[in-house]
Amino acid sequence: MLTKRSFKSSDLYRRLNDLPVEVCLYIMAKTNHPVVKRAVSLYFTHLQNISVHVKGDDLIRMGIKPGKIYKRILDDLHDAVLDEKVAGRDSELTFIRKKYAHEIE
C-alpha cells in the first residue's frame, strides 16, 4: 500500500497505528522509497494526533442503542475525519445521522 503513489490517510493510519513506534521508525529509516518515508512521517506528524469530537454519550443522545455498533460508528467517523471528508463536531454528527440513520430510534 505505501509504495502506491496515492492512498487514503485512514488506510495509512490503520496500518501503522497498531505497530510499535520502533517498527514504524525502522521502516522509515530502512526504506529507499521517498513515498514511504513521507507516509510514515505524515503518520507521526499529523495522523496519529487526529481524533473525533463525537463520543459515546453523543451516540446515546442521538438514540443509538449502546453496543458493538458504537465501535463501528466511531471507527468509520475517525476514518472520515482522517480522510478529510468531515471536519468539526457538527459535520461529524451529520455524517453519523446520514450513514447510520437506520440505527437511530
All heavy atoms as an XYZ file, in Angstrom:
859
protein
N       0.818     -1.194      0.000
C       0.000      0.000      0.000
C       0.865      1.261      0.000
O       0.596      2.195     -0.721
C      -0.906      0.009      1.232
C      -1.760      1.257      1.307
S      -2.331      1.642      2.956
C      -1.049      2.735      3.477
N       1.900      1.284      0.828
C       2.693      2.506      0.961
C       3.499      2.834     -0.287
O       3.885      3.983     -0.472
C       3.622      2.390      2.169
C       2.938      2.356      3.528
C       3.971      2.177      4.625
C       2.125      3.601      3.767
N       3.781      1.854     -1.121
C       4.556      2.138     -2.318
C       3.697      2.684     -3.450
O       4.228      3.093     -4.478
C       5.313      0.881     -2.798
O       4.376     -0.168     -3.015
C       6.356      0.469     -1.779
N       2.374      2.729     -3.264
C       1.499      3.350     -4.252
C       1.724      4.860     -4.219
O       2.162      5.421     -3.230
C       0.031      3.081     -3.927
C      -0.392      1.654     -4.067
C      -1.871      1.580     -3.720
C      -2.359      0.167     -3.619
N      -3.759      0.108     -3.224
N       1.378      5.508     -5.285
C       1.513      6.969     -5.340
C       0.450      7.663     -4.491
O       0.657      8.751     -3.985
C       1.409      7.454     -6.790
C       2.611      7.081     -7.595
C       3.664      8.155     -7.443
N       4.859      7.756     -8.144
C       6.055      7.797     -7.627
N       6.231      8.205     -6.403
N       7.101      7.436     -8.317
N      -0.711      7.029     -4.367
C      -1.758      7.646     -3.551
C      -2.418      6.590     -2.670
O      -2.508      5.425     -3.045
C      -2.808      8.321     -4.440
O      -3.497      7.366     -5.200
N      -2.844      7.019     -1.518
C      -3.510      6.141     -0.568
C      -4.326      7.025      0.352
O      -4.078      8.218      0.481
C      -2.507      5.301      0.224
C      -1.396      6.110      0.822
C      -1.556      6.745      2.033
C      -0.201      6.262      0.146
C      -0.539      7.518      2.569
C       0.822      7.037      0.672
C       0.646      7.657      1.899
N      -5.305      6.434      0.979
C      -6.133      7.190      1.908
C      -5.416      7.290      3.251
O      -4.765      6.347      3.693
C      -7.490      6.516      2.079
C      -8.310      6.552      0.811
C      -9.768      6.171      0.970
C     -10.066      4.974      1.777
N     -11.485      4.594      1.791
N      -5.557      8.434      3.867
C      -4.942      8.647      5.175
C      -5.450      7.636      6.196
O      -4.692      7.167      7.042
C      -5.224     10.063      5.673
O      -4.552     11.000      4.866
N      -6.729      7.280      6.094
C      -7.285      6.316      7.040
C      -6.631      4.944      6.879
O      -6.392      4.247      7.870
C      -8.801      6.201      6.886
O      -9.155      5.806      5.572
N      -6.317      4.551      5.644
C      -5.631      3.277      5.418
C      -4.233      3.304      6.038
O      -3.811      2.346      6.681
C      -5.515      2.960      3.927
C      -6.848      2.628      3.294
O      -7.787      2.219      4.021
O      -6.960      2.773      2.060
N      -3.532      4.396      5.834
C      -2.200      4.550      6.415
C      -2.280      4.483      7.937
O      -1.512      3.758      8.575
C      -1.583      5.875      5.970
C      -0.240      6.237      6.586
C       0.823      5.220      6.191
C       0.165      7.640      6.153
N      -3.217      5.207      8.510
C      -3.383      5.216      9.966
C      -3.644      3.808     10.485
O      -3.018      3.361     11.445
C      -4.535      6.147     10.360
C      -4.809      6.143     11.835
C      -4.123      7.003     12.682
C      -5.740      5.263     12.393
C      -4.364      6.997     14.051
C      -5.981      5.247     13.757
C      -5.288      6.118     14.578
O      -5.521      6.090     15.927
N      -4.575      3.097      9.874
C      -4.940      1.751     10.338
C      -3.751      0.785     10.255
O      -3.575     -0.066     11.108
C      -6.104      1.186      9.531
C      -7.377      1.967      9.672
C      -8.168      1.585     10.903
N      -9.229      2.565     11.081
C      -9.409      3.269     12.175
N      -8.618      3.113     13.199
N     -10.378      4.139     12.267
N      -2.931      0.923      9.220
C      -1.792      0.017      9.072
C      -0.665      0.310     10.057
O      -0.003     -0.596     10.540
C      -1.267      0.057      7.644
C      -2.234     -0.582      6.673
C      -1.676     -0.614      5.289
N      -2.664     -1.129      4.373
C      -2.638     -2.352      3.862
N      -1.672     -3.177      4.195
N      -3.568     -2.751      3.028
N      -0.440      1.582     10.345
C       0.687      1.941     11.209
C       0.322      2.052     12.683
O       1.177      1.865     13.542
C       1.324      3.252     10.738
C       1.963      3.230      9.356
C       2.584      4.587      9.039
C       2.989      2.126      9.234
N      -0.917      2.343     12.987
C      -1.302      2.608     14.363
C      -1.108      1.410     15.292
O      -0.829      1.597     16.471
C      -2.749      3.097     14.430
C      -3.080      3.686     15.779
O      -2.382      4.570     16.255
N      -4.124      3.178     16.399
N      -1.253      0.223     14.777
C      -1.105     -0.963     15.627
C       0.343     -1.421     15.773
O       0.634     -2.323     16.552
C      -1.957     -2.115     15.078
C      -3.448     -1.839     15.239
O      -3.816     -1.076     16.147
O      -4.242     -2.380     14.453
N       1.230     -0.819     15.010
C       2.640     -1.200     15.088
C       3.343     -0.428     16.208
O       3.022      0.731     16.466
C       3.354     -0.896     13.771
C       2.878     -1.651     12.535
C       3.627     -1.146     11.305
C       3.069     -3.147     12.707
N       4.321     -1.052     16.838
C       5.122     -0.302     17.816
C       5.847      0.864     17.130
O       6.212      0.775     15.951
C       6.129     -1.338     18.326
C       5.542     -2.665     17.993
C       4.714     -2.455     16.759
N       6.060      1.923     17.867
C       6.745      3.106     17.335
C       8.089      2.720     16.727
O       8.468      3.208     15.653
C       6.934      4.163     18.445
C       7.829      5.296     17.978
C       5.596      4.690     18.903
N       8.799      1.822     17.384
C      10.120      1.411     16.904
C      10.051      0.776     15.517
O      10.941      0.986     14.691
C      10.761      0.408     17.895
C      11.027      0.972     19.275
C       9.795      0.953     20.188
O       8.741      0.398     19.821
O       9.906      1.532     21.281
N       8.997      0.019     15.270
C       8.834     -0.621     13.954
C       8.586      0.441     12.888
O       9.179      0.393     11.799
C       7.707     -1.669     13.970
C       7.404     -2.182     12.571
C       8.060     -2.819     14.905
N       7.746      1.402     13.185
C       7.478      2.489     12.235
C       8.752      3.276     11.933
O       9.034      3.599     10.768
C       6.402      3.420     12.772
S       4.783      2.666     12.913
N       9.522      3.572     12.965
C      10.784      4.294     12.769
C      11.775      3.459     11.967
O      12.510      3.992     11.126
C      11.378      4.703     14.112
C      10.599      5.761     14.880
C      11.178      5.953     16.269
C      10.560      7.064     14.111
N      11.805      2.168     12.200
C      12.682      1.261     11.451
C      12.296      1.267      9.977
O      13.164      1.357      9.101
C      12.600     -0.156     12.028
C      13.484     -1.136     11.317
C      14.848     -1.185     11.589
C      12.964     -2.004     10.366
C      15.679     -2.079     10.921
C      13.780     -2.899      9.699
C      15.139     -2.940      9.980
O      15.944     -3.822      9.318
N      11.000      1.187      9.702
C      10.519      1.230      8.313
C      10.986      2.524      7.646
O      11.507      2.514      6.530
C       8.980      1.128      8.258
C       8.522     -0.271      8.680
C       8.455      1.459      6.863
C       7.024     -0.377      8.924
N      10.805      3.617      8.350
C      11.172      4.925      7.802
C      12.685      5.018      7.557
O      13.125      5.579      6.561
C      10.716      6.024      8.751
C      10.756      7.401      8.182
S       9.931      8.508      9.335
C      10.364     10.064      8.629
N      13.468      4.461      8.458
C      14.928      4.530      8.330
C      15.459      3.623      7.232
O      16.420      3.978      6.545
C      15.578      4.163      9.664
N      14.842      2.471      7.056
C      15.383      1.473      6.136
C      14.880      1.585      4.698
O      15.519      1.087      3.788
C      15.079      0.064      6.646
C      15.871     -0.306      7.881
C      17.345     -0.126      7.669
C      18.076     -1.428      7.655
N      19.506     -1.286      7.445
N      13.751      2.233      4.490
C      13.190      2.272      3.138
C      13.972      3.209      2.222
O      14.534      4.212      2.667
C      11.702      2.672      3.160
O      11.183      2.524      1.830
C      11.517      4.107      3.604
N      13.987      2.857      0.968
C      14.568      3.717     -0.061
C      13.483      4.448     -0.849
O      13.794      5.192     -1.768
C      15.431      2.888     -1.025
C      16.661      2.355     -0.342
O      17.234      3.016      0.520
N      17.069      1.151     -0.705
N      12.232      4.190     -0.486
C      11.104      4.805     -1.193
C      10.725      6.125     -0.532
O      10.287      6.144      0.624
C       9.884      3.879     -1.174
C      10.088      2.596     -1.894
N      10.045      2.500     -3.266
C      10.345      1.340     -1.439
C      10.256      1.257     -3.629
N      10.448      0.523     -2.539
N      10.879      7.234     -1.239
C      10.517      8.531     -0.657
C       9.040      8.605     -0.265
O       8.693      9.257      0.714
C      10.839      9.554     -1.743
C      11.486      8.830     -2.852
C      11.433      7.374     -2.571
N       8.173      7.916     -1.026
C       6.740      7.933     -0.714
C       6.498      7.277      0.643
O       5.690      7.753      1.444
C       5.929      7.211     -1.822
C       4.475      7.061     -1.430
C       6.054      7.969     -3.137
N       7.207      6.209      0.923
C       7.056      5.515      2.202
C       7.565      6.399      3.335
O       6.914      6.525      4.377
C       7.781      4.154      2.192
C       7.732      3.497      3.562
C       7.181      3.234      1.129
N       8.701      7.030      3.130
C       9.240      7.945      4.156
C       8.249      9.061      4.460
O       7.991      9.375      5.621
C      10.563      8.547      3.703
C      11.745      7.610      3.827
C      13.031      8.372      3.548
C      14.208      7.444      3.482
N      14.621      6.945      4.786
N       7.674      9.659      3.406
C       6.701     10.739      3.603
C       5.446     10.234      4.307
O       4.876     10.918      5.158
C       6.338     11.396      2.273
C       7.383     12.370      1.773
C       6.876     13.232      0.627
N       6.391     12.480     -0.508
C       7.148     12.037     -1.509
N       8.442     12.298     -1.528
N       6.626     11.369     -2.511
N       5.023      9.032      3.960
C       3.814      8.467      4.569
C       4.015      8.237      6.064
O       3.155      8.600      6.875
C       3.431      7.159      3.871
N       5.122      7.639      6.433
C       5.384      7.393      7.853
C       5.544      8.719      8.590
O       5.036      8.895      9.705
C       6.611      6.481      8.050
C       6.930      6.313      9.530
C       6.378      5.113      7.403
N       6.200      9.667      7.971
C       6.345     10.991      8.569
C       4.971     11.647      8.763
O       4.707     12.242      9.813
C       7.236     11.872      7.686
O       7.309     13.167      8.215
N       4.106     11.536      7.772
C       2.748     12.084      7.869
C       2.005     11.448      9.038
O       1.321     12.136      9.804
C       1.972     11.835      6.570
C       0.498     12.219      6.577
C       0.339     13.726      6.709
C      -0.181     11.706      5.310
N       2.166     10.151      9.189
C       1.520      9.463     10.318
C       1.988     10.061     11.643
O       1.170     10.394     12.501
C       1.808      7.963     10.270
C       1.376      7.254     11.527
C       0.026      6.986     11.761
C       2.296      6.915     12.510
C      -0.379      6.374     12.937
C       1.893      6.293     13.677
C       0.558      6.027     13.891
O       0.155      5.430     15.058
N       3.303     10.203     11.811
C       3.839     10.707     13.082
C       3.510     12.171     13.328
O       3.217     12.564     14.450
C       5.356     10.512     13.153
C       5.762      9.131     13.546
C       6.557      8.370     12.711
C       5.360      8.573     14.748
C       6.942      7.083     13.070
C       5.727      7.294     15.120
C       6.526      6.545     14.277
N       3.573     12.980     12.297
C       3.405     14.415     12.498
C       1.955     14.872     12.488
O       1.652     15.956     13.004
C       4.165     15.211     11.427
O       3.654     14.868     10.140
C       5.657     14.932     11.504
N       1.069     14.075     11.917
C      -0.302     14.560     11.746
C      -1.364     13.524     12.121
O      -2.175     13.763     13.004
C      -0.487     15.025     10.296
C      -1.816     15.631     10.007
N      -2.234     16.812     10.547
C      -2.829     15.203      9.223
C      -3.449     17.092     10.117
N      -3.836     16.126      9.317
N      -1.349     12.393     11.456
C      -2.460     11.448     11.561
C      -2.650     10.853     12.951
O      -3.783     10.691     13.400
C      -2.301     10.315     10.537
C      -2.265     10.741      9.073
C      -2.096      9.523      8.186
C      -3.510     11.532      8.693
N      -1.567     10.525     13.633
C      -1.719      9.868     14.929
C      -2.349     10.782     15.971
O      -2.829     10.314     16.996
C      -0.400      9.295     15.427
C       0.580     10.300     15.945
C       1.784      9.622     16.596
O       1.846      8.414     16.737
N       2.753     10.424     16.971
N      -2.371     12.062     15.705
C      -2.927     13.029     16.665
C      -4.359     13.446     16.357
O      -4.937     14.233     17.099
C      -2.048     14.272     16.721
C      -0.642     13.936     17.161
O      -0.446     13.174     18.098
N       0.344     14.473     16.472
N      -4.924     12.940     15.281
C      -6.281     13.318     14.890
C      -7.286     12.491     15.679
O      -7.166     11.274     15.776
C      -6.491     13.129     13.376
C      -5.663     14.161     12.614
C      -7.976     13.246     13.010
C      -5.766     14.057     11.116
N      -8.269     13.174     16.241
C      -9.330     12.485     16.971
C     -10.679     13.070     16.557
O     -10.739     14.074     15.846
C      -9.126     12.625     18.479
O      -9.148     13.982     18.845
N     -11.722     12.435     17.008
C     -13.072     12.902     16.699
C     -13.643     13.633     17.902
O     -13.206     13.430     19.039
C     -13.996     11.733     16.278
C     -13.482     11.071     15.018
C     -14.143     10.713     17.394
N     -14.616     14.484     17.635
C     -15.268     15.244     18.701
C     -16.418     14.455     19.330
O     -16.716     14.617     20.498
C     -15.822     16.565     18.156
C     -14.760     17.476     17.651
N     -14.369     17.508     16.337
C     -13.988     18.392     18.288
C     -13.410     18.400     16.188
N     -13.152     18.948     17.347
N     -17.077     13.632     18.527
C     -18.244     12.873     18.988
C     -17.784     11.696     19.841
O     -16.813     11.024     19.510
C     -19.074     12.385     17.776
C     -20.185     11.457     18.208
C     -19.629     13.575     17.001
N     -18.496     11.459     20.911
C     -18.185     10.361     21.843
C     -19.425      9.492     22.036
O     -20.496      9.788     21.519
C     -17.719     10.935     23.203
C     -16.551     11.891     23.121
C     -15.296     11.192     22.648
C     -14.141     12.175     22.586
N     -13.208     11.915     21.552
N     -19.272      8.452     22.834
C     -20.374      7.532     23.093
C     -21.608      8.210     23.668
O     -22.737      7.858     23.313
N     -21.409      9.187     24.546
C     -22.550      9.907     25.124
C     -23.367     10.608     24.043
O     -24.590     10.693     24.143
C     -22.077     10.938     26.154
C     -21.549     10.299     27.429
O     -21.828      9.102     27.644
O     -20.863     10.993     28.191
N     -22.694     11.100     23.022
C     -23.392     11.750     21.914
C     -24.246     10.735     21.151
O     -25.361     11.048     20.725
C     -22.391     12.406     20.955
C     -21.591     13.501     21.632
O     -22.204     14.418     22.202
O     -20.347     13.418     21.597
N     -23.714      9.527     20.991
C     -24.468      8.482     20.292
C     -25.707      8.090     21.089
O     -26.774      7.865     20.504
C     -23.576      7.266     20.033
C     -22.320      7.516     19.186
C     -21.527      6.223     19.017
C     -22.666      8.118     17.845
N     -25.582      8.045     22.410
C     -26.735      7.757     23.259
C     -27.787      8.840     23.081
O     -28.980      8.551     22.891
C     -26.319      7.643     24.751
C     -25.481      6.381     24.952
C     -27.546      7.647     25.667
C     -24.813      6.289     26.320
N     -27.364     10.105     23.100
C     -28.299     11.227     22.920
C     -28.956     11.208     21.549
O     -30.069     11.691     21.392
C     -27.586     12.558     23.144
C     -27.372     12.891     24.621
C     -26.934     14.328     24.829
N     -25.590     14.609     24.376
C     -24.477     14.327     25.060
N     -24.560     13.758     26.248
N     -23.294     14.607     24.581
N     -28.273     10.619     20.577
C     -28.847     10.518     19.233
C     -29.881      9.392     19.138
O     -30.582      9.284     18.143
C     -27.743     10.283     18.197
C     -26.829     11.453     18.009
S     -25.444     11.065     16.912
C     -26.245     11.152     15.322
N     -29.941      8.557     20.170
C     -30.911      7.474     20.169
C     -30.376      6.162     19.629
O     -31.145      5.273     19.267
N     -29.073      6.032     19.580
C     -28.454      4.787     19.111
C     -28.215      3.908     20.334
O     -27.565      4.330     21.286
C     -27.138      5.066     18.359
C     -27.415      5.971     17.158
C     -26.472      3.761     17.938
C     -26.170      6.454     16.442
N     -28.753      2.694     20.278
C     -28.612      1.781     21.411
C     -27.150      1.387     21.594
O     -26.472      1.047     20.627
C     -29.461      0.534     21.204
C     -30.934      0.786     21.319
C     -31.706     -0.506     21.237
C     -33.184     -0.224     21.385
N     -33.985     -1.439     21.360
N     -26.652      1.412     22.828
C     -25.266      1.017     23.097
C     -25.006     -0.429     22.669
O     -25.884     -1.280     22.741
C     -25.140      1.163     24.611
C     -26.194      2.154     24.989
C     -27.328      1.903     24.043
N     -23.801     -0.661     22.199
C     -23.395     -1.999     21.784
C     -22.189     -1.932     20.879
O     -21.520     -0.899     20.752
N     -21.925     -3.045     20.204
C     -20.768     -3.140     19.316
C     -20.823     -2.138     18.171
O     -19.795     -1.778     17.616
C     -20.660     -4.555     18.751
C     -20.318     -5.588     19.788
C     -20.224     -6.970     19.185
C     -19.924     -7.993     20.262
N     -19.855     -9.344     19.721
N     -22.013     -1.674     17.856
C     -22.181     -0.701     16.767
C     -21.405      0.587     17.061
O     -20.940      1.254     16.141
C     -23.681     -0.406     16.522
C     -23.878      0.451     15.263
C     -24.305      0.286     17.713
C     -23.612     -0.255     13.992
N     -21.227      0.922     18.329
C     -20.513      2.150     18.688
C     -19.092      2.145     18.138
O     -18.617      3.141     17.617
C     -20.490      2.347     20.202
C     -21.738      2.976     20.774
C     -22.980      2.746     20.216
C     -21.677      3.790     21.884
C     -24.122      3.321     20.742
C     -22.813      4.369     22.419
C     -24.037      4.128     21.840
O     -25.160      4.704     22.362
N     -18.410      1.018     18.270
C     -17.037      0.929     17.761
C     -17.023      1.139     16.254
O     -16.188      1.875     15.728
C     -16.401     -0.410     18.122
C     -14.982     -0.543     17.559
C     -14.237     -1.694     18.139
C     -12.863     -1.923     17.586
N     -12.195     -0.893     16.878
N     -17.961      0.514     15.552
C     -18.005      0.653     14.088
C     -18.289      2.105     13.703
O     -17.637      2.660     12.816
C     -19.055     -0.271     13.485
C     -19.026     -0.218     11.970
C     -19.770     -1.334     11.275
N     -20.800     -1.960     12.046
C     -22.074     -2.055     11.663
N     -22.465     -1.548     10.508
N     -22.958     -2.658     12.417
N     -19.253      2.718     14.381
C     -19.594      4.115     14.082
C     -18.390      5.020     14.320
O     -18.036      5.835     13.464
C     -20.801      4.575     14.922
C     -22.072      3.857     14.480
C     -20.970      6.094     14.832
C     -23.267      4.075     15.411
N     -17.764      4.889     15.480
C     -16.638      5.773     15.822
C     -15.421      5.500     14.946
O     -14.688      6.437     14.597
C     -16.317      5.669     17.312
C     -17.432      6.183     18.237
C     -17.091      5.916     19.691
C     -17.712      7.662     18.004
N     -15.196      4.245     14.565
C     -14.101      3.939     13.636
C     -14.374      4.536     12.256
O     -13.480      5.118     11.630
C     -13.883      2.426     13.512
C     -13.151      1.824     14.696
O     -12.616      2.590     15.538
O     -13.120      0.575     14.787
N     -15.623      4.389     11.757
C     -15.982      4.978     10.461
C     -15.859      6.498     10.502
O     -15.375      7.122      9.549
C     -17.408      4.598     10.057
C     -17.542      3.167      9.591
O     -16.506      2.505      9.344
O     -18.698      2.699      9.454
N     -16.283      7.076     11.601
C     -16.177      8.527     11.766
C     -14.719      8.961     11.792
O     -14.336      9.935     11.120
C     -16.890      8.968     13.049
C     -16.812     10.453     13.380
C     -17.432     11.286     12.263
C     -17.497     10.720     14.713
N     -13.889      8.233     12.522
C     -12.459      8.559     12.583
C     -11.833      8.478     11.190
O     -11.040      9.350     10.806
C     -11.756      7.623     13.570
C     -10.374      8.042     13.917
N      -9.323      7.180     13.896
C      -9.852      9.240     14.285
C      -8.216      7.814     14.234
N      -8.520      9.075     14.475
N     -12.191      7.451     10.423
C     -11.693      7.340      9.050
C     -12.117      8.540      8.218
O     -11.321      9.094      7.449
C     -12.202      6.055      8.387
C     -11.528      4.803      8.917
O     -10.524      4.917      9.664
O     -12.007      3.694      8.583
N     -13.363      8.970      8.361
C     -13.865     10.126      7.605
C     -13.115     11.400      7.982
O     -12.818     12.233      7.117
C     -15.369     10.298      7.838
N     -12.791     11.545      9.254
C     -12.023     12.712      9.700
C     -10.601     12.637      9.141
O     -10.070     13.625      8.622
C     -12.022     12.826     11.241
C     -11.058     13.900     11.706
C     -13.431     13.122     11.749
N      -9.977     11.467      9.229
C      -8.620     11.293      8.697
C      -8.566     11.594      7.199
O      -7.612     12.187      6.710
C      -8.132      9.862      8.944
C      -7.771      9.507     10.381
C      -7.659      7.992     10.545
C      -6.472     10.181     10.796
N      -9.603     11.180      6.472
C      -9.651     11.375      5.020
C     -10.210     12.740      4.634
O     -10.456     13.010      3.455
C     -10.477     10.263      4.373
C      -9.819      8.905      4.517
O      -8.580      8.845      4.677
O     -10.547      7.890      4.477
N     -10.428     13.578      5.629
C     -10.900     14.962      5.445
C     -12.247     15.040      4.737
O     -12.519     15.963      3.975
C      -9.839     15.794      4.715
C      -8.542     15.882      5.490
C      -7.461     16.669      4.781
O      -7.643     17.039      3.607
O      -6.427     16.917      5.415
N     -13.106     14.071      5.019
C     -14.471     14.080      4.485
C     -15.398     14.861      5.414
O     -16.436     15.335      4.985
C     -14.991     12.662      4.312
C     -14.260     11.887      3.235
C     -14.777     10.472      3.129
C     -14.017      9.708      2.069
N     -14.419      8.291      2.033
N     -15.037     14.924      6.689
C     -15.790     15.697      7.670
C     -14.808     16.478      8.533
O     -13.668     16.052      8.723
C     -16.696     14.816      8.563
C     -17.752     14.103      7.768
C     -15.889     13.823      9.362
N     -15.267     17.605      9.040
C     -14.418     18.431      9.907
C     -15.309     19.152     10.901
O     -16.244     19.848     10.508
C     -13.620     19.426      9.084
N     -15.053     18.962     12.160
C     -15.805     19.644     13.200
C     -16.968     18.812     13.719
O     -17.460     17.897     13.054
N     -17.396     19.147     14.889
C     -18.435     18.396     15.588
C     -19.745     18.309     14.808
O     -20.336     17.241     14.686
C     -18.664     19.027     16.956
C     -19.694     18.316     17.787
C     -19.794     18.952     19.182
N     -20.908     18.415     19.906
C     -20.946     17.198     20.432
N     -19.916     16.397     20.321
N     -22.016     16.781     21.080
N     -20.223     19.429     14.286
C     -21.496     19.425     13.552
C     -21.427     18.525     12.324
O     -22.358     17.773     12.039
C     -21.890     20.849     13.143
C     -22.279     21.708     14.331
O     -22.615     21.140     15.402
O     -22.243     22.941     14.205
N     -20.318     18.589     11.619
C     -20.125     17.746     10.441
C     -20.072     16.267     10.828
O     -20.599     15.408     10.122
C     -18.840     18.162      9.723
O     -18.616     17.383      8.587
N     -19.452     15.976     11.951
C     -19.375     14.596     12.431
C     -20.766     14.059     12.769
O     -21.107     12.924     12.408
C     -18.461     14.511     13.660
C     -17.005     14.752     13.340
C     -16.124     14.763     14.586
O     -16.591     14.363     15.677
O     -14.949     15.159     14.466
N     -21.554     14.863     13.453
C     -22.914     14.439     13.803
C     -23.762     14.217     12.550
O     -24.516     13.238     12.470
C     -23.568     15.463     14.734
C     -22.964     15.564     16.135
C     -23.498     16.793     16.873
C     -23.217     14.295     16.932
N     -23.611     15.080     11.569
C     -24.335     14.926     10.311
C     -23.911     13.646      9.605
O     -24.756     12.904      9.078
C     -24.093     16.151      9.401
O     -24.568     17.321     10.073
C     -24.794     16.003      8.065
N     -22.618     13.368      9.587
C     -22.096     12.136      8.978
C     -22.755     10.915      9.615
O     -23.211      9.999      8.917
C     -20.575     12.089      9.162
C     -19.940     10.794      8.765
C     -19.604     10.544      7.434
C     -19.664      9.814      9.716
C     -19.009      9.344      7.066
C     -19.064      8.611      9.355
C     -18.737      8.379      8.028
N     -22.812     10.883     10.939
C     -23.403      9.742     11.643
C     -24.899      9.640     11.334
O     -25.403      8.549     11.062
C     -23.168      9.855     13.168
C     -21.677      9.714     13.475
C     -23.973      8.797     13.922
C     -21.295     10.092     14.891
N     -25.599     10.754     11.370
C     -27.043     10.729     11.091
C     -27.329     10.182      9.695
O     -28.286      9.429      9.504
C     -27.639     12.129     11.238
C     -27.826     12.546     12.667
C     -28.580     13.877     12.777
N     -28.435     14.399     14.113
C     -27.623     15.396     14.459
N     -26.896     16.018     13.548
N     -27.545     15.794     15.704
N     -26.519     10.549      8.723
C     -26.736     10.076      7.350
C     -26.350      8.608      7.191
O     -27.105      7.817      6.635
C     -25.929     10.923      6.361
C     -26.498     12.295      6.144
C     -25.674     13.059      5.135
C     -26.233     14.453      4.936
N     -25.401     15.246      4.016
N     -25.172      8.244      7.665
C     -24.662      6.891      7.444
C     -25.354      5.849      8.314
O     -25.511      4.703      7.913
C     -23.154      6.856      7.667
C     -22.558      5.514      7.314
C     -21.073      5.552      7.138
C     -20.590      4.172      6.709
N     -19.203      4.140      6.375
N     -25.774      6.260      9.505
C     -26.343      5.304     10.458
C     -27.779      5.662     10.818
O     -28.237      5.359     11.924
C     -25.472      5.212     11.710
C     -24.151      4.566     11.416
C     -23.018      5.325     11.144
C     -24.029      3.182     11.357
C     -21.806      4.726     10.841
C     -22.832      2.569     11.049
C     -21.725      3.355     10.801
O     -20.531      2.761     10.487
N     -28.515      6.227      9.894
C     -29.909      6.602     10.147
C     -30.740      5.401     10.591
O     -31.626      5.524     11.441
C     -30.519      7.222      8.892
N     -30.415      4.227     10.072
C     -31.167      3.014     10.418
C     -30.940      2.576     11.869
O     -31.715      1.794     12.405
C     -30.783      1.871      9.466
C     -29.336      1.505      9.518
N     -28.361      2.253      8.874
C     -28.694      0.497     10.147
C     -27.170      1.696      9.117
N     -27.362      0.629      9.875
N     -29.904      3.092     12.515
C     -29.602      2.743     13.917
C     -30.253      3.723     14.900
O     -30.301      3.449     16.098
C     -28.091      2.741     14.155
C     -27.335      1.709     13.362
C     -27.584      0.281     13.827
O     -28.066      0.090     14.970
O     -27.313     -0.638     13.038
N     -30.724      4.857     14.400
C     -31.274      5.903     15.257
C     -32.743      5.629     15.505
O     -33.509      5.422     14.576
C     -31.058      7.294     14.638
C     -29.558      7.565     14.479
C     -31.729      8.373     15.474
C     -29.213      8.819     13.715
N     -33.114      5.612     16.780
C     -34.525      5.350     17.141
C     -35.337      6.613     17.064
O     -34.938      7.681     17.375
C     -34.603      4.784     18.559
C     -33.968      3.424     18.643
C     -34.065      2.850     20.042
O     -34.351      3.573     21.014
O     -33.856      1.632     20.157
